Structure formats: C-alpha cells, structure tokens
Amino acid sequence: MSIFVLDGKDMISKEEAYRVIKTTMQFPEWFGANLDALADCLGELPKETSIVFVNTAILLENLGEYAEKILDCFRDLSEECGFQLIEKK
C-alpha cells in the first residue's frame, strides 16, 4: 500500500503544483505537467494507493479555478480507478 501526502500550501503556481505532484507521487520522467498527463498517471495507480491532499483551501487561494481542475482530476480518477483520496482544507 502506498500513501502520498500532497500539500496545497507548497503549490504556489501551476508549475510548482505539478512539480510537487510529480516529485511526491514519484511520477515518471515523461510526466508532462498538465491535466492530461496527471490523469494518465493517476489512472495507472493501484487501488491500494491512498492520497491525502492537505491545505486544499490554500491551493484554491493560490491557483483559483485551476486548483479546482486539479482537484477534480484527482476526484474523478479516484472514483474511476478506485484509489483512495482524502481531502483536508
């Protein structure tokens, strides 16, 4: 079982958000820092994976509507692929 903790306070820009996600979740080098690449990588996670996304309110302050797109990607893929997503404001 893998557990990853993503902290929204570290995501002060789109570029930094993707860097944090890639590094924390140990995504491959080909990860392309966009929503499509995020969906591709999340879609390959085993069901035994847990992702804890903390400080989502700060992420929303930093990135506005784009933060919602990132969070929606995590939400949608967790439902579709079966990994666990825990969000904490």
ZADREN-522980 format. One record per residue: residue in three letters; x, z, y of N, C-alpha, C, CB in turn. Coordinates in pm, whole numbers. Each point is the difference from the previous one (the first is absolute). Glycine has a CB too. Layout:
atom rest:ALA; n_u:X; n_w:Z; n_v:Y; ca_u:X; ca_w:Z; ca_v:Y; c_u:X; c_w:Z; c_v:Y; cb_u:X; cb_w:Z; cb_v:Y
...
# end
This chain:
atom rest:MET; n_u:84; n_w:0; n_v:-118; ca_u:-84; ca_w:0; ca_v:118; c_u:89; c_w:0; c_v:125; cb_u:-185; cb_w:122; cb_v:-125
atom rest:SER; n_u:155; n_w:-212; n_v:218; ca_u:73; ca_w:-7; ca_v:127; c_u:-88; c_w:53; c_v:112; cb_u:133; cb_w:-198; cb_v:-83
atom rest:ILE; n_u:-71; n_w:276; n_v:172; ca_u:-70; ca_w:50; ca_v:118; c_u:81; c_w:-41; c_v:122; cb_u:-100; cb_w:198; cb_v:-129
atom rest:PHE; n_u:34; n_w:-263; n_v:223; ca_u:64; ca_w:-43; ca_v:123; c_u:-72; c_w:64; c_v:118; cb_u:72; cb_w:-220; cb_v:-106
atom rest:VAL; n_u:5; n_w:271; n_v:201; ca_u:-57; ca_w:60; ca_v:121; c_u:40; c_w:-87; c_v:119; cb_u:9; cb_w:234; cb_v:-100
atom rest:LEU; n_u:-110; n_w:-290; n_v:165; ca_u:21; ca_w:-81; ca_v:120; c_u:-46; c_w:79; c_v:121; cb_u:-31; cb_w:-215; cb_v:-131
atom rest:ASP; n_u:114; n_w:220; n_v:235; ca_u:-30; ca_w:79; ca_v:118; c_u:-25; c_w:-91; c_v:120; cb_u:139; cb_w:190; cb_v:-90
atom rest:GLY; n_u:-262; n_w:-188; n_v:138; ca_u:-39; ca_w:-84; ca_v:113; c_u:77; c_w:29; c_v:127; cb_u:-221; cb_w:-12; cb_v:-101
atom rest:LYS; n_u:275; n_w:132; n_v:116; ca_u:74; ca_w:31; ca_v:123; c_u:132; c_w:-76; c_v:7; cb_u:-106; cb_w:226; cb_v:3
atom rest:ASP; n_u:155; n_w:-274; n_v:-117; ca_u:123; ca_w:-78; ca_v:-4; c_u:-24; c_w:-147; c_v:29; cb_u:92; cb_w:163; cb_v:-163
atom rest:MET; n_u:-217; n_w:-203; n_v:172; ca_u:-36; ca_w:-141; ca_v:14; c_u:-38; c_w:-27; c_v:146; cb_u:-79; cb_w:-10; cb_v:-241
atom rest:ILE; n_u:180; n_w:-9; n_v:325; ca_u:-22; ca_w:-12; ca_v:144; c_u:-21; c_w:-145; c_v:45; cb_u:137; cb_w:205; cb_v:29
atom rest:SER; n_u:-118; n_w:-299; n_v:-119; ca_u:-23; ca_w:-142; ca_v:28; c_u:-34; c_w:-67; c_v:-133; cb_u:160; cb_w:0; cb_v:200
atom rest:LYS; n_u:-207; n_w:-124; n_v:-194; ca_u:-29; ca_w:-74; ca_v:-124; c_u:126; c_w:-12; c_v:-85; cb_u:-182; cb_w:-129; cb_v:117
atom rest:GLU; n_u:291; n_w:92; n_v:-52; ca_u:126; ca_w:-20; ca_v:-73; c_u:44; c_w:129; c_v:-68; cb_u:66; cb_w:-179; cb_v:163
atom rest:GLU; n_u:-76; n_w:290; n_v:-89; ca_u:41; ca_w:129; ca_v:-56; c_u:-95; c_w:44; c_v:-111; cb_u:101; cb_w:63; cb_v:223
atom rest:ALA; n_u:-229; n_w:-93; n_v:-208; ca_u:-97; ca_w:35; ca_v:-104; c_u:37; c_w:-68; c_v:-132; cb_u:-180; cb_w:28; cb_v:175
atom rest:TYR; n_u:209; n_w:-157; n_v:-167; ca_u:36; ca_w:-72; ca_v:-123; c_u:134; c_w:46; c_v:-56; cb_u:-130; cb_w:-196; cb_v:84
atom rest:ARG; n_u:224; n_w:232; n_v:4; ca_u:129; ca_w:50; ca_v:-47; c_u:-19; c_w:132; c_v:-77; cb_u:116; cb_w:-112; cb_v:195
atom rest:VAL; n_u:-198; n_w:201; n_v:-138; ca_u:-27; ca_w:129; ca_v:-65; c_u:-70; c_w:-22; c_v:-133; cb_u:-16; cb_w:112; cb_v:225
atom rest:ILE; n_u:-84; n_w:-198; n_v:-227; ca_u:-73; ca_w:-27; ca_v:-124; c_u:94; c_w:-59; c_v:-105; cb_u:-212; cb_w:-37; cb_v:131
atom rest:LYS; n_u:291; n_w:-63; n_v:-93; ca_u:92; ca_w:-65; ca_v:-95; c_u:100; c_w:99; c_v:-56; cb_u:-26; cb_w:-214; cb_v:124
atom rest:THR; n_u:86; n_w:293; n_v:-37; ca_u:102; ca_w:95; ca_v:-43; c_u:-59; c_w:111; c_v:-87; cb_u:130; cb_w:-49; cb_v:208
atom rest:THR; n_u:-237; n_w:108; n_v:-160; ca_u:-62; ca_w:113; ca_v:-72; c_u:-52; c_w:-42; c_v:-136; cb_u:-61; cb_w:103; cb_v:218
atom rest:MET; n_u:-2; n_w:-218; n_v:-224; ca_u:-64; ca_w:-43; ca_v:-123; c_u:93; c_w:-83; c_v:-89; cb_u:-217; cb_w:5; cb_v:120
atom rest:GLN; n_u:339; n_w:-24; n_v:-73; ca_u:101; ca_w:-71; ca_v:-78; c_u:-45; c_w:-142; c_v:-36; cb_u:79; cb_w:220; cb_v:-92
atom rest:PHE; n_u:-138; n_w:-288; n_v:192; ca_u:-42; ca_w:-137; ca_v:-20; c_u:123; c_w:-91; c_v:-10; cb_u:-217; cb_w:45; cb_v:125
atom rest:PRO; n_u:201; n_w:-160; n_v:-190; ca_u:114; ca_w:-91; ca_v:-20; c_u:49; c_w:-63; c_v:131; cb_u:-87; cb_w:-48; cb_v:-229
atom rest:GLU; n_u:204; n_w:-10; n_v:223; ca_u:61; ca_w:-64; ca_v:117; c_u:-89; c_w:-110; c_v:58; cb_u:223; cb_w:52; cb_v:-95
atom rest:TRP; n_u:-300; n_w:-120; n_v:11; ca_u:-82; ca_w:-111; ca_v:48; c_u:-121; c_w:46; c_v:81; cb_u:74; cb_w:-129; cb_v:-197
atom rest:PHE; n_u:-99; n_w:260; n_v:203; ca_u:-114; ca_w:51; ca_v:76; c_u:5; c_w:-54; c_v:142; cb_u:-7; cb_w:209; cb_v:-140
atom rest:GLY; n_u:-101; n_w:-273; n_v:185; ca_u:2; ca_w:-78; ca_v:122; c_u:-57; c_w:62; c_v:126; cb_u:-13; cb_w:-182; cb_v:-150
atom rest:ALA; n_u:-4; n_w:312; n_v:155; ca_u:-44; ca_w:68; ca_v:122; c_u:-125; c_w:-63; c_v:62; cb_u:237; cb_w:61; cb_v:40
atom rest:ASN; n_u:-338; n_w:-80; n_v:-123; ca_u:-130; ca_w:-48; ca_v:48; c_u:-107; c_w:47; c_v:-98; cb_u:105; cb_w:-203; cb_v:113
atom rest:LEU; n_u:-229; n_w:187; n_v:-76; ca_u:-110; ca_w:51; ca_v:-83; c_u:-9; c_w:-68; c_v:-135; cb_u:-122; cb_w:51; cb_v:208
atom rest:ASP; n_u:151; n_w:-181; n_v:-214; ca_u:-5; ca_w:-71; ca_v:-129; c_u:106; c_w:55; c_v:-96; cb_u:-85; cb_w:-206; cb_v:118
atom rest:ALA; n_u:206; n_w:227; n_v:-68; ca_u:107; ca_w:54; ca_v:-85; c_u:-33; c_w:143; c_v:-42; cb_u:168; cb_w:-146; cb_v:117
atom rest:LEU; n_u:-228; n_w:224; n_v:-26; ca_u:-41; ca_w:136; ca_v:-34; c_u:-102; c_w:-3; c_v:-112; cb_u:44; cb_w:74; cb_v:236
atom rest:ALA; n_u:-143; n_w:-161; n_v:-225; ca_u:-102; ca_w:-11; ca_v:-105; c_u:62; c_w:-43; c_v:-132; cb_u:-171; cb_w:-58; cb_v:174
atom rest:ASP; n_u:264; n_w:-35; n_v:-170; ca_u:66; ca_w:-45; ca_v:-124; c_u:73; c_w:116; c_v:-68; cb_u:27; cb_w:-230; cb_v:99
atom rest:CYS; n_u:48; n_w:308; n_v:-22; ca_u:76; ca_w:110; ca_v:-58; c_u:-91; c_w:113; c_v:-48; cb_u:192; cb_w:-59; cb_v:149
atom rest:LEU; n_u:-294; n_w:91; n_v:-70; ca_u:-94; ca_w:105; ca_v:-42; c_u:-74; c_w:-42; c_v:-127; cb_u:-25; cb_w:73; cb_v:239
atom rest:GLY; n_u:-4; n_w:-200; n_v:-250; ca_u:-72; ca_w:-51; ca_v:-117; c_u:79; c_w:12; c_v:-129; cb_u:-116; cb_w:-154; cb_v:150
atom rest:GLU; n_u:246; n_w:173; n_v:-140; ca_u:84; ca_w:13; ca_v:-119; c_u:27; c_w:146; c_v:-39; cb_u:104; cb_w:-216; cb_v:62
atom rest:LEU; n_u:-158; n_w:311; n_v:14; ca_u:25; ca_w:141; ca_v:-31; c_u:-76; c_w:43; c_v:-125; cb_u:36; cb_w:46; cb_v:243
atom rest:PRO; n_u:26; n_w:37; n_v:-325; ca_u:-70; ca_w:54; ca_v:-116; c_u:-113; c_w:95; c_v:42; cb_u:210; cb_w:-23; cb_v:-135
atom rest:LYS; n_u:-310; n_w:36; n_v:52; ca_u:-112; ca_w:89; ca_v:29; c_u:44; c_w:145; c_v:14; cb_u:-149; cb_w:-156; cb_v:-123
atom rest:GLU; n_u:260; n_w:192; n_v:66; ca_u:49; ca_w:138; ca_v:4; c_u:67; c_w:33; c_v:134; cb_u:32; cb_w:-10; cb_v:-247
atom rest:THR; n_u:-34; n_w:-81; n_v:340; ca_u:64; ca_w:20; ca_v:130; c_u:-94; c_w:75; c_v:93; cb_u:134; cb_w:-209; cb_v:-30
atom rest:SER; n_u:-76; n_w:304; n_v:106; ca_u:-73; ca_w:70; ca_v:105; c_u:71; c_w:-24; c_v:133; cb_u:-83; cb_w:177; cb_v:-163
atom rest:ILE; n_u:6; n_w:-209; n_v:264; ca_u:53; ca_w:-19; ca_v:134; c_u:-70; c_w:100; c_v:91; cb_u:50; cb_w:-247; cb_v:-40
atom rest:VAL; n_u:29; n_w:328; n_v:108; ca_u:-52; ca_w:96; ca_v:96; c_u:39; c_w:-52; c_v:138; cb_u:18; cb_w:199; cb_v:-164
atom rest:PHE; n_u:-117; n_w:-233; n_v:244; ca_u:24; ca_w:-56; ca_v:133; c_u:-37; c_w:109; c_v:100; cb_u:-46; cb_w:-242; cb_v:-76
atom rest:VAL; n_u:147; n_w:303; n_v:140; ca_u:-24; ca_w:110; ca_v:94; c_u:13; c_w:-49; c_v:143; cb_u:86; cb_w:165; cb_v:-169
atom rest:ASN; n_u:-143; n_w:-87; n_v:259; ca_u:4; ca_w:-31; ca_v:143; c_u:-57; c_w:-138; c_v:32; cb_u:200; cb_w:147; cb_v:19
atom rest:THR; n_u:-312; n_w:-179; n_v:-83; ca_u:-63; ca_w:-130; ca_v:26; c_u:-54; c_w:-8; c_v:143; cb_u:-59; cb_w:-17; cb_v:-244
atom rest:ALA; n_u:22; n_w:131; n_v:302; ca_u:-49; ca_w:-1; ca_v:138; c_u:112; c_w:-44; c_v:95; cb_u:-164; cb_w:184; cb_v:-55
atom rest:ILE; n_u:286; n_w:-141; n_v:29; ca_u:114; ca_w:-40; ca_v:83; c_u:28; c_w:-148; c_v:-20; cb_u:98; cb_w:232; cb_v:-12
atom rest:LEU; n_u:-108; n_w:-279; n_v:-112; ca_u:17; ca_w:-143; ca_v:-27; c_u:-100; c_w:-81; c_v:81; cb_u:84; cb_w:52; cb_v:-231
atom rest:LEU; n_u:-209; n_w:-6; n_v:234; ca_u:-104; ca_w:-70; ca_v:77; c_u:31; c_w:2; c_v:149; cb_u:-167; cb_w:63; cb_v:-175
atom rest:GLU; n_u:222; n_w:46; n_v:225; ca_u:39; ca_w:6; ca_v:141; c_u:112; c_w:-100; c_v:29; cb_u:-66; cb_w:243; cb_v:9
atom rest:ASN; n_u:162; n_w:-252; n_v:-101; ca_u:116; ca_w:-86; ca_v:20; c_u:-33; c_w:-149; c_v:-12; cb_u:141; cb_w:184; cb_v:-88
atom rest:LEU; n_u:-222; n_w:-220; n_v:-10; ca_u:-20; ca_w:-143; ca_v:-30; c_u:-143; c_w:-50; c_v:25; cb_u:179; cb_w:24; cb_v:-167
atom rest:GLY; n_u:-268; n_w:64; n_v:204; ca_u:-138; ca_w:-42; ca_v:31; c_u:-67; c_w:-71; c_v:-116; cb_u:67; cb_w:-18; cb_v:237
atom rest:GLU; n_u:-128; n_w:-97; n_v:-206; ca_u:-75; ca_w:-76; ca_v:-100; c_u:87; c_w:-43; c_v:-118; cb_u:-149; cb_w:-79; cb_v:181
atom rest:TYR; n_u:276; n_w:54; n_v:-156; ca_u:86; ca_w:-44; ca_v:-110; c_u:18; c_w:111; c_v:-103; cb_u:118; cb_w:-156; cb_v:156
atom rest:ALA; n_u:-120; n_w:281; n_v:-111; ca_u:9; ca_w:112; ca_v:-92; c_u:-119; c_w:-1; c_v:-97; cb_u:124; cb_w:135; cb_v:174
atom rest:GLU; n_u:-241; n_w:-167; n_v:-122; ca_u:-119; ca_w:-10; ca_v:-86; c_u:18; c_w:-108; c_v:-106; cb_u:-144; cb_w:79; cb_v:189
atom rest:LYS; n_u:206; n_w:-190; n_v:-151; ca_u:24; ca_w:-107; ca_v:-97; c_u:94; c_w:46; c_v:-110; cb_u:-38; cb_w:-169; cb_v:180
atom rest:ILE; n_u:142; n_w:242; n_v:-144; ca_u:93; ca_w:53; ca_v:-100; c_u:-72; c_w:99; c_v:-91; cb_u:193; cb_w:-30; cb_v:159
atom rest:LEU; n_u:-267; n_w:124; n_v:-99; ca_u:-71; ca_w:99; ca_v:-81; c_u:-106; c_w:-65; c_v:-88; cb_u:41; cb_w:169; cb_v:179
atom rest:ASP; n_u:-112; n_w:-268; n_v:-126; ca_u:-100; ca_w:-71; ca_v:-80; c_u:65; c_w:-70; c_v:-119; cb_u:-140; cb_w:-32; cb_v:205
atom rest:CYS; n_u:259; n_w:-21; n_v:-186; ca_u:71; ca_w:-64; ca_v:-111; c_u:26; c_w:102; c_v:-110; cb_u:107; cb_w:-165; cb_v:160
atom rest:PHE; n_u:-57; n_w:282; n_v:-124; ca_u:22; ca_w:106; ca_v:-98; c_u:-131; c_w:41; c_v:-67; cb_u:197; cb_w:81; cb_v:134
atom rest:ARG; n_u:-304; n_w:-65; n_v:-54; ca_u:-130; ca_w:42; ca_v:-55; c_u:-55; c_w:-104; c_v:-97; cb_u:-45; cb_w:128; cb_v:211
atom rest:ASP; n_u:45; n_w:-252; n_v:-169; ca_u:-56; ca_w:-107; ca_v:-83; c_u:76; c_w:-15; c_v:-131; cb_u:-74; cb_w:-117; cb_v:207
atom rest:LEU; n_u:206; n_w:117; n_v:-199; ca_u:80; ca_w:-19; ca_v:-122; c_u:-6; c_w:122; c_v:-91; cb_u:151; cb_w:-151; cb_v:128
atom rest:SER; n_u:-169; n_w:271; n_v:-71; ca_u:-12; ca_w:117; ca_v:-88; c_u:-129; c_w:-9; c_v:-81; cb_u:131; cb_w:141; cb_v:165
atom rest:GLU; n_u:-237; n_w:-189; n_v:-102; ca_u:-126; ca_w:-18; ca_v:-73; c_u:12; c_w:-111; c_v:-103; cb_u:-127; cb_w:79; cb_v:201
atom rest:GLU; n_u:190; n_w:-188; n_v:-163; ca_u:11; ca_w:-116; ca_v:-88; c_u:96; c_w:25; c_v:-116; cb_u:-51; cb_w:-146; cb_v:196
atom rest:CYS; n_u:161; n_w:213; n_v:-169; ca_u:106; ca_w:12; ca_v:-101; c_u:6; c_w:136; c_v:-68; cb_u:127; cb_w:-164; cb_v:132
atom rest:GLY; n_u:-193; n_w:263; n_v:-73; ca_u:-11; ca_w:128; ca_v:-68; c_u:104; c_w:105; c_v:31; cb_u:-103; cb_w:-128; cb_v:-171
atom rest:PHE; n_u:197; n_w:100; n_v:263; ca_u:92; ca_w:109; ca_v:36; c_u:-71; c_w:95; c_v:94; cb_u:200; cb_w:-150; cb_v:-28
atom rest:GLN; n_u:-148; n_w:271; n_v:39; ca_u:-65; ca_w:103; ca_v:81; c_u:54; c_w:-3; c_v:143; cb_u:-32; cb_w:143; cb_v:-206
atom rest:LEU; n_u:-59; n_w:-139; n_v:303; ca_u:37; ca_w:6; ca_v:141; c_u:-62; c_w:125; c_v:59; cb_u:16; cb_w:-253; cb_v:19
atom rest:ILE; n_u:67; n_w:336; n_v:44; ca_u:-46; ca_w:120; ca_v:67; c_u:38; c_w:-15; c_v:148; cb_u:25; cb_w:146; cb_v:-211
atom rest:GLU; n_u:-123; n_w:-134; n_v:299; ca_u:27; ca_w:-13; ca_v:143; c_u:-20; c_w:135; c_v:68; cb_u:-73; cb_w:-241; cb_v:-3
atom rest:LYS; n_u:169; n_w:274; n_v:89; ca_u:-8; ca_w:124; ca_v:79; c_u:25; c_w:-34; c_v:145; cb_u:76; cb_w:141; cb_v:-196
atom rest:LYS; n_u:-167; n_w:-101; n_v:280; ca_u:12; ca_w:-30; ca_v:143; c_u:109; c_w:86; c_v:58; cb_u:-243; cb_w:-61; cb_v:17
# end
